[in-house]
Amino acid sequence: MINFEEELKKFKPSLEVEQTEEAIYSQDLDDMTDLMKKMMKEAEKKNR
C-alpha cells in the first residue's frame, strides 16, 4: 500500500514548473476589465 505521507515528503516540483510559474507571475497581464476599457476608449475615439 502507498504511504502518501512518505511520498509527499519525497516530492520535489520540477524545475520547469517553477520557471514557468515565475515567468507567468512576473508579467503584467491585462484582464478582461482592462481589455474592455481599451475597447471602449477606442470605440469612443472612432465615434467622434
CHARMM internal coordinates of N, CA and C (Angstrom, degrees):
IC EDIT
DIST 1 N 1 CA 1.4536
DIST 1 CA 1 C 1.5338
ANGL 1 N 1 CA 1 C 109.13
DIST 1 C 2 N 1.3083
ANGL 1 CA 1 C 2 N 116.99
DIHE 1 N 1 CA 1 C 2 N 145.68
DIST 2 N 2 CA 1.4606
ANGL 1 C 2 N 2 CA 122.32
DIHE 1 CA 1 C 2 N 2 CA -178.45
DIST 2 CA 2 C 1.5185
ANGL 2 N 2 CA 2 C 110.50
DIHE 1 C 2 N 2 CA 2 C -80.58
DIST 2 C 3 N 1.3161
ANGL 2 CA 2 C 3 N 115.86
DIHE 2 N 2 CA 2 C 3 N 130.65
DIST 3 N 3 CA 1.4578
ANGL 2 C 3 N 3 CA 121.65
DIHE 2 CA 2 C 3 N 3 CA 175.54
DIST 3 CA 3 C 1.5307
ANGL 3 N 3 CA 3 C 106.90
DIHE 2 C 3 N 3 CA 3 C -94.89
DIST 3 C 4 N 1.3163
ANGL 3 CA 3 C 4 N 116.77
DIHE 3 N 3 CA 3 C 4 N 100.09
DIST 4 N 4 CA 1.4597
ANGL 3 C 4 N 4 CA 121.61
DIHE 3 CA 3 C 4 N 4 CA -173.94
DIST 4 CA 4 C 1.5247
ANGL 4 N 4 CA 4 C 112.76
DIHE 3 C 4 N 4 CA 4 C -63.31
DIST 4 C 5 N 1.3208
ANGL 4 CA 4 C 5 N 116.91
DIHE 4 N 4 CA 4 C 5 N -34.44
DIST 5 N 5 CA 1.4704
ANGL 4 C 5 N 5 CA 120.12
DIHE 4 CA 4 C 5 N 5 CA 179.21
DIST 5 CA 5 C 1.5253
ANGL 5 N 5 CA 5 C 110.50
DIHE 4 C 5 N 5 CA 5 C -62.60
DIST 5 C 6 N 1.3241
ANGL 5 CA 5 C 6 N 116.89
DIHE 5 N 5 CA 5 C 6 N -43.53
DIST 6 N 6 CA 1.4626
ANGL 5 C 6 N 6 CA 121.25
DIHE 5 CA 5 C 6 N 6 CA 179.18
DIST 6 CA 6 C 1.5225
ANGL 6 N 6 CA 6 C 110.77
DIHE 5 C 6 N 6 CA 6 C -66.95
DIST 6 C 7 N 1.3106
ANGL 6 CA 6 C 7 N 116.93
DIHE 6 N 6 CA 6 C 7 N -41.36
DIST 7 N 7 CA 1.4607
ANGL 6 C 7 N 7 CA 121.04
DIHE 6 CA 6 C 7 N 7 CA 179.31
DIST 7 CA 7 C 1.5320
ANGL 7 N 7 CA 7 C 111.24
DIHE 6 C 7 N 7 CA 7 C -64.05
DIST 7 C 8 N 1.3253
ANGL 7 CA 7 C 8 N 116.77
DIHE 7 N 7 CA 7 C 8 N -39.28
DIST 8 N 8 CA 1.4600
ANGL 7 C 8 N 8 CA 120.20
DIHE 7 CA 7 C 8 N 8 CA 178.43
DIST 8 CA 8 C 1.5285
ANGL 8 N 8 CA 8 C 111.46
DIHE 7 C 8 N 8 CA 8 C -65.59
DIST 8 C 9 N 1.3224
ANGL 8 CA 8 C 9 N 117.54
DIHE 8 N 8 CA 8 C 9 N -34.33
DIST 9 N 9 CA 1.4657
ANGL 8 C 9 N 9 CA 121.12
DIHE 8 CA 8 C 9 N 9 CA 177.20
DIST 9 CA 9 C 1.5293
ANGL 9 N 9 CA 9 C 110.92
DIHE 8 C 9 N 9 CA 9 C -64.71
DIST 9 C 10 N 1.3381
ANGL 9 CA 9 C 10 N 117.19
DIHE 9 N 9 CA 9 C 10 N -32.93
DIST 10 N 10 CA 1.4665
ANGL 9 C 10 N 10 CA 122.41
DIHE 9 CA 9 C 10 N 10 CA -178.76
DIST 10 CA 10 C 1.5347
ANGL 10 N 10 CA 10 C 112.54
DIHE 9 C 10 N 10 CA 10 C -80.29
DIST 10 C 11 N 1.3186
ANGL 10 CA 10 C 11 N 116.07
DIHE 10 N 10 CA 10 C 11 N -18.45
DIST 11 N 11 CA 1.4659
ANGL 10 C 11 N 11 CA 120.53
DIHE 10 CA 10 C 11 N 11 CA -173.18
DIST 11 CA 11 C 1.5189
ANGL 11 N 11 CA 11 C 111.98
DIHE 10 C 11 N 11 CA 11 C -64.37
DIST 11 C 12 N 1.3290
ANGL 11 CA 11 C 12 N 115.56
DIHE 11 N 11 CA 11 C 12 N 133.08
DIST 12 N 12 CA 1.4630
ANGL 11 C 12 N 12 CA 122.48
DIHE 11 CA 11 C 12 N 12 CA 173.11
DIST 12 CA 12 C 1.5239
ANGL 12 N 12 CA 12 C 106.74
DIHE 11 C 12 N 12 CA 12 C -136.97
DIST 12 C 13 N 1.3362
ANGL 12 CA 12 C 13 N 118.16
DIHE 12 N 12 CA 12 C 13 N 122.23
DIST 13 N 13 CA 1.4601
ANGL 12 C 13 N 13 CA 119.12
DIHE 12 CA 12 C 13 N 13 CA -179.53
DIST 13 CA 13 C 1.5246
ANGL 13 N 13 CA 13 C 110.63
DIHE 12 C 13 N 13 CA 13 C -63.69
DIST 13 C 14 N 1.3011
ANGL 13 CA 13 C 14 N 115.61
DIHE 13 N 13 CA 13 C 14 N 147.53
DIST 14 N 14 CA 1.4552
ANGL 13 C 14 N 14 CA 119.03
DIHE 13 CA 13 C 14 N 14 CA 179.79
DIST 14 CA 14 C 1.5183
ANGL 14 N 14 CA 14 C 109.97
DIHE 13 C 14 N 14 CA 14 C -69.06
DIST 14 C 15 N 1.3103
ANGL 14 CA 14 C 15 N 115.55
DIHE 14 N 14 CA 14 C 15 N 151.25
DIST 15 N 15 CA 1.4563
ANGL 14 C 15 N 15 CA 121.37
DIHE 14 CA 14 C 15 N 15 CA -178.11
DIST 15 CA 15 C 1.5180
ANGL 15 N 15 CA 15 C 111.02
DIHE 14 C 15 N 15 CA 15 C -62.76
DIST 15 C 16 N 1.3247
ANGL 15 CA 15 C 16 N 117.66
DIHE 15 N 15 CA 15 C 16 N -34.52
DIST 16 N 16 CA 1.4562
ANGL 15 C 16 N 16 CA 121.26
DIHE 15 CA 15 C 16 N 16 CA -179.26
DIST 16 CA 16 C 1.5246
ANGL 16 N 16 CA 16 C 111.34
DIHE 15 C 16 N 16 CA 16 C -61.23
DIST 16 C 17 N 1.3204
ANGL 16 CA 16 C 17 N 116.90
DIHE 16 N 16 CA 16 C 17 N -40.75
DIST 17 N 17 CA 1.4581
ANGL 16 C 17 N 17 CA 120.67
DIHE 16 CA 16 C 17 N 17 CA -179.58
DIST 17 CA 17 C 1.5225
ANGL 17 N 17 CA 17 C 109.87
DIHE 16 C 17 N 17 CA 17 C -64.26
DIST 17 C 18 N 1.3246
ANGL 17 CA 17 C 18 N 117.35
DIHE 17 N 17 CA 17 C 18 N -44.71
DIST 18 N 18 CA 1.4570
ANGL 17 C 18 N 18 CA 120.98
DIHE 17 CA 17 C 18 N 18 CA 179.67
DIST 18 CA 18 C 1.5249
ANGL 18 N 18 CA 18 C 111.03
DIHE 17 C 18 N 18 CA 18 C -63.13
DIST 18 C 19 N 1.3134
ANGL 18 CA 18 C 19 N 117.49
DIHE 18 N 18 CA 18 C 19 N -41.93
DIST 19 N 19 CA 1.4643
ANGL 18 C 19 N 19 CA 120.78
DIHE 18 CA 18 C 19 N 19 CA 179.12
DIST 19 CA 19 C 1.5214
ANGL 19 N 19 CA 19 C 110.90
DIHE 18 C 19 N 19 CA 19 C -64.62
DIST 19 C 20 N 1.3092
ANGL 19 CA 19 C 20 N 116.66
DIHE 19 N 19 CA 19 C 20 N -41.27
DIST 20 N 20 CA 1.4593
ANGL 19 C 20 N 20 CA 120.92
DIHE 19 CA 19 C 20 N 20 CA 178.85
DIST 20 CA 20 C 1.5176
ANGL 20 N 20 CA 20 C 110.46
DIHE 19 C 20 N 20 CA 20 C -64.53
DIST 20 C 21 N 1.3284
ANGL 20 CA 20 C 21 N 116.37
DIHE 20 N 20 CA 20 C 21 N -43.34
DIST 21 N 21 CA 1.4611
ANGL 20 C 21 N 21 CA 120.77
DIHE 20 CA 20 C 21 N 21 CA 179.67
DIST 21 CA 21 C 1.5290
ANGL 21 N 21 CA 21 C 110.77
DIHE 20 C 21 N 21 CA 21 C -60.12
DIST 21 C 22 N 1.3276
ANGL 21 CA 21 C 22 N 117.96
DIHE 21 N 21 CA 21 C 22 N -43.84
DIST 22 N 22 CA 1.4622
ANGL 21 C 22 N 22 CA 121.82
DIHE 21 CA 21 C 22 N 22 CA 179.05
DIST 22 CA 22 C 1.5267
ANGL 22 N 22 CA 22 C 110.88
DIHE 21 C 22 N 22 CA 22 C -62.48
DIST 22 C 23 N 1.3259
ANGL 22 CA 22 C 23 N 117.04
DIHE 22 N 22 CA 22 C 23 N -41.34
DIST 23 N 23 CA 1.4604
ANGL 22 C 23 N 23 CA 121.06
DIHE 22 CA 22 C 23 N 23 CA -179.84
DIST 23 CA 23 C 1.5242
ANGL 23 N 23 CA 23 C 111.14
DIHE 22 C 23 N 23 CA 23 C -64.58
DIST 23 C 24 N 1.3129
ANGL 23 CA 23 C 24 N 116.90
DIHE 23 N 23 CA 23 C 24 N -40.61
DIST 24 N 24 CA 1.4656
ANGL 23 C 24 N 24 CA 120.90
DIHE 23 CA 23 C 24 N 24 CA -179.00
DIST 24 CA 24 C 1.5186
ANGL 24 N 24 CA 24 C 110.65
DIHE 23 C 24 N 24 CA 24 C -68.04
DIST 24 C 25 N 1.3299
ANGL 24 CA 24 C 25 N 116.76
DIHE 24 N 24 CA 24 C 25 N -47.52
DIST 25 N 25 CA 1.4653
ANGL 24 C 25 N 25 CA 120.40
DIHE 24 CA 24 C 25 N 25 CA -176.11
DIST 25 CA 25 C 1.5243
ANGL 25 N 25 CA 25 C 112.39
DIHE 24 C 25 N 25 CA 25 C -71.65
DIST 25 C 26 N 1.3273
ANGL 25 CA 25 C 26 N 118.31
DIHE 25 N 25 CA 25 C 26 N -24.03
DIST 26 N 26 CA 1.4597
ANGL 25 C 26 N 26 CA 120.06
DIHE 25 CA 25 C 26 N 26 CA -177.75
DIST 26 CA 26 C 1.5334
ANGL 26 N 26 CA 26 C 112.31
DIHE 25 C 26 N 26 CA 26 C -80.58
DIST 26 C 27 N 1.3089
ANGL 26 CA 26 C 27 N 118.24
DIHE 26 N 26 CA 26 C 27 N -14.52
DIST 27 N 27 CA 1.4554
ANGL 26 C 27 N 27 CA 121.36
DIHE 26 CA 26 C 27 N 27 CA -179.61
DIST 27 CA 27 C 1.5218
ANGL 27 N 27 CA 27 C 110.66
DIHE 26 C 27 N 27 CA 27 C -84.58
DIST 27 C 28 N 1.3238
ANGL 27 CA 27 C 28 N 115.14
DIHE 27 N 27 CA 27 C 28 N 144.55
DIST 28 N 28 CA 1.4602
ANGL 27 C 28 N 28 CA 120.19
DIHE 27 CA 27 C 28 N 28 CA 176.04
DIST 28 CA 28 C 1.5273
ANGL 28 N 28 CA 28 C 106.93
DIHE 27 C 28 N 28 CA 28 C -96.03
DIST 28 C 29 N 1.3219
ANGL 28 CA 28 C 29 N 115.63
DIHE 28 N 28 CA 28 C 29 N 90.41
DIST 29 N 29 CA 1.4571
ANGL 28 C 29 N 29 CA 121.15
DIHE 28 CA 28 C 29 N 29 CA -175.85
DIST 29 CA 29 C 1.5207
ANGL 29 N 29 CA 29 C 110.80
DIHE 28 C 29 N 29 CA 29 C -90.64
DIST 29 C 30 N 1.3216
ANGL 29 CA 29 C 30 N 115.36
DIHE 29 N 29 CA 29 C 30 N 143.41
DIST 30 N 30 CA 1.4630
ANGL 29 C 30 N 30 CA 121.04
DIHE 29 CA 29 C 30 N 30 CA 175.61
DIST 30 CA 30 C 1.5237
ANGL 30 N 30 CA 30 C 109.17
DIHE 29 C 30 N 30 CA 30 C -76.91
DIST 30 C 31 N 1.3222
ANGL 30 CA 30 C 31 N 115.72
DIHE 30 N 30 CA 30 C 31 N 140.43
DIST 31 N 31 CA 1.4491
ANGL 30 C 31 N 31 CA 118.46
DIHE 30 CA 30 C 31 N 31 CA 173.34
DIST 31 CA 31 C 1.5244
ANGL 31 N 31 CA 31 C 108.27
DIHE 30 C 31 N 31 CA 31 C -99.09
DIST 31 C 32 N 1.3094
ANGL 31 CA 31 C 32 N 117.80
DIHE 31 N 31 CA 31 C 32 N -177.85
DIST 32 N 32 CA 1.4672
ANGL 31 C 32 N 32 CA 121.67
DIHE 31 CA 31 C 32 N 32 CA -176.04
DIST 32 CA 32 C 1.5228
ANGL 32 N 32 CA 32 C 111.47
DIHE 31 C 32 N 32 CA 32 C -61.66
DIST 32 C 33 N 1.3179
ANGL 32 CA 32 C 33 N 118.16
DIHE 32 N 32 CA 32 C 33 N -35.45
DIST 33 N 33 CA 1.4628
ANGL 32 C 33 N 33 CA 121.08
DIHE 32 CA 32 C 33 N 33 CA 179.41
DIST 33 CA 33 C 1.5202
ANGL 33 N 33 CA 33 C 110.45
DIHE 32 C 33 N 33 CA 33 C -63.78
DIST 33 C 34 N 1.3269
ANGL 33 CA 33 C 34 N 116.89
DIHE 33 N 33 CA 33 C 34 N -44.75
DIST 34 N 34 CA 1.4652
ANGL 33 C 34 N 34 CA 120.92
DIHE 33 CA 33 C 34 N 34 CA 178.09
DIST 34 CA 34 C 1.5311
ANGL 34 N 34 CA 34 C 110.92
DIHE 33 C 34 N 34 CA 34 C -60.80
DIST 34 C 35 N 1.3180
ANGL 34 CA 34 C 35 N 116.06
DIHE 34 N 34 CA 34 C 35 N -43.34
DIST 35 N 35 CA 1.4665
ANGL 34 C 35 N 35 CA 120.04
DIHE 34 CA 34 C 35 N 35 CA -179.45
DIST 35 CA 35 C 1.5246
ANGL 35 N 35 CA 35 C 111.29
DIHE 34 C 35 N 35 CA 35 C -64.57
DIST 35 C 36 N 1.3283
ANGL 35 CA 35 C 36 N 117.24
DIHE 35 N 35 CA 35 C 36 N -40.87
DIST 36 N 36 CA 1.4669
ANGL 35 C 36 N 36 CA 120.54
DIHE 35 CA 35 C 36 N 36 CA 179.29
DIST 36 CA 36 C 1.5255
ANGL 36 N 36 CA 36 C 111.03
DIHE 35 C 36 N 36 CA 36 C -65.44
DIST 36 C 37 N 1.3335
ANGL 36 CA 36 C 37 N 117.36
DIHE 36 N 36 CA 36 C 37 N -39.93
DIST 37 N 37 CA 1.4644
ANGL 36 C 37 N 37 CA 120.77
DIHE 36 CA 36 C 37 N 37 CA 178.07
DIST 37 CA 37 C 1.5204
ANGL 37 N 37 CA 37 C 110.69
DIHE 36 C 37 N 37 CA 37 C -61.70
DIST 37 C 38 N 1.3296
ANGL 37 CA 37 C 38 N 116.71
DIHE 37 N 37 CA 37 C 38 N -43.51
DIST 38 N 38 CA 1.4693
ANGL 37 C 38 N 38 CA 121.00
DIHE 37 CA 37 C 38 N 38 CA 178.62
DIST 38 CA 38 C 1.5292
ANGL 38 N 38 CA 38 C 110.52
DIHE 37 C 38 N 38 CA 38 C -62.21
DIST 38 C 39 N 1.3236
ANGL 38 CA 38 C 39 N 116.53
DIHE 38 N 38 CA 38 C 39 N -43.78
DIST 39 N 39 CA 1.4590
ANGL 38 C 39 N 39 CA 120.27
DIHE 38 CA 38 C 39 N 39 CA -179.43
DIST 39 CA 39 C 1.5300
ANGL 39 N 39 CA 39 C 110.93
DIHE 38 C 39 N 39 CA 39 C -64.27
DIST 39 C 40 N 1.3296
ANGL 39 CA 39 C 40 N 117.27
DIHE 39 N 39 CA 39 C 40 N -38.85
DIST 40 N 40 CA 1.4672
ANGL 39 C 40 N 40 CA 120.72
DIHE 39 CA 39 C 40 N 40 CA -179.71
DIST 40 CA 40 C 1.5268
ANGL 40 N 40 CA 40 C 110.75
DIHE 39 C 40 N 40 CA 40 C -67.78
DIST 40 C 41 N 1.3320
ANGL 40 CA 40 C 41 N 117.36
DIHE 40 N 40 CA 40 C 41 N -39.15
DIST 41 N 41 CA 1.4655
ANGL 40 C 41 N 41 CA 120.89
DIHE 40 CA 40 C 41 N 41 CA 177.97
DIST 41 CA 41 C 1.5240
ANGL 41 N 41 CA 41 C 110.53
DIHE 40 C 41 N 41 CA 41 C -64.20
DIST 41 C 42 N 1.3415
ANGL 41 CA 41 C 42 N 116.31
DIHE 41 N 41 CA 41 C 42 N -42.91
DIST 42 N 42 CA 1.4573
ANGL 41 C 42 N 42 CA 120.18
DIHE 41 CA 41 C 42 N 42 CA 178.54
DIST 42 CA 42 C 1.5228
ANGL 42 N 42 CA 42 C 111.02
DIHE 41 C 42 N 42 CA 42 C -63.81
DIST 42 C 43 N 1.3256
ANGL 42 CA 42 C 43 N 117.54
DIHE 42 N 42 CA 42 C 43 N -40.10
DIST 43 N 43 CA 1.4624
ANGL 42 C 43 N 43 CA 121.87
DIHE 42 CA 42 C 43 N 43 CA 179.53
DIST 43 CA 43 C 1.5349
ANGL 43 N 43 CA 43 C 110.07
DIHE 42 C 43 N 43 CA 43 C -65.50
DIST 43 C 44 N 1.3298
ANGL 43 CA 43 C 44 N 118.01
DIHE 43 N 43 CA 43 C 44 N -39.83
DIST 44 N 44 CA 1.4599
ANGL 43 C 44 N 44 CA 121.55
DIHE 43 CA 43 C 44 N 44 CA 177.99
DIST 44 CA 44 C 1.5241
ANGL 44 N 44 CA 44 C 111.23
DIHE 43 C 44 N 44 CA 44 C -63.15
DIST 44 C 45 N 1.3240
ANGL 44 CA 44 C 45 N 116.90
DIHE 44 N 44 CA 44 C 45 N -40.60
DIST 45 N 45 CA 1.4693
ANGL 44 C 45 N 45 CA 121.04
DIHE 44 CA 44 C 45 N 45 CA 178.77
DIST 45 CA 45 C 1.5235
ANGL 45 N 45 CA 45 C 111.10
DIHE 44 C 45 N 45 CA 45 C -63.79
DIST 45 C 46 N 1.3198
ANGL 45 CA 45 C 46 N 117.29
DIHE 45 N 45 CA 45 C 46 N -39.22
DIST 46 N 46 CA 1.4630
ANGL 45 C 46 N 46 CA 121.53
DIHE 45 CA 45 C 46 N 46 CA -179.34
DIST 46 CA 46 C 1.5334
ANGL 46 N 46 CA 46 C 111.61
DIHE 45 C 46 N 46 CA 46 C -69.90
DIST 46 C 47 N 1.3228
ANGL 46 CA 46 C 47 N 117.11
DIHE 46 N 46 CA 46 C 47 N -31.81
DIST 47 N 47 CA 1.4618
ANGL 46 C 47 N 47 CA 121.58
DIHE 46 CA 46 C 47 N 47 CA -177.39
DIST 47 CA 47 C 1.5204
ANGL 47 N 47 CA 47 C 113.41
DIHE 46 C 47 N 47 CA 47 C -80.74
DIST 47 C 48 N 1.2956
ANGL 47 CA 47 C 48 N 119.03
DIHE 47 N 47 CA 47 C 48 N -7.70
DIST 48 N 48 CA 1.4706
ANGL 47 C 48 N 48 CA 121.05
DIHE 47 CA 47 C 48 N 48 CA -179.09
DIST 48 CA 48 C 1.4751
ANGL 48 N 48 CA 48 C 112.50
DIHE 47 C 48 N 48 CA 48 C -77.71
END
COOR INIT
IC SEED 1 N 1 CA 1 C
IC BUILD
